[in-house]
């Protein structure tokens, strides 16, 4: 039998840390959505999905 456990926790951050974390989360979300959009477009056009190596090259451009 498989036992699943979950833990809840809360970070006690300073206002500066909170602001920085929100900025980092927003940046990660932007990158994810941008890559997902490109992958979906290529797949719908009948092409191959880019590799992680190829997508990593896009980061400095974005």
Secondary structure, DSSP 4 states (H G I P E B T S, - for coil): --------------HHHHHHHHHHHHHHHHHHHHHHHHHHHHHHTT-PPPPHHHHHHHTTT-
